[in-house]
């Protein structure tokens, strides 16, 4: 069998990912990220219940650069999962399946997510 050195299926270097596929993958990733964030939320509540000294250690840990990046990432995941979930609820009504509306709603989800994450952290800081 001679395939002339060509790939048998589309390869990542030549295949263009549609925005809808990217959002589908990102939706799953943000779901996993929020599940991990739930563990940190539980740790935060346990430290708060353990007393002021334990809570202070936790807040110092989350005040580091890595801690803040994790918190920003979890807020991004929350807003993305929220917006994309609403998008899926609209799809459940049978609307927005054509390519034009699916692409527009995908860009709306990304813009909304970035805007809400930025607004949230601007308000917090």
Secondary structure, DSSP 8 states (H G I E B T S, - for coil): ---TT--SS--TTT----HHHHHHHHHHHHHHHHHHHHHHHHHHHHHHHH-HHHHHHHHHHHTSHHHHHHHHHHHHHHHHHHHHHHHHHHHHTT-S-SHHHHHHHHHHHHHHHHHHHHHHHHHH-
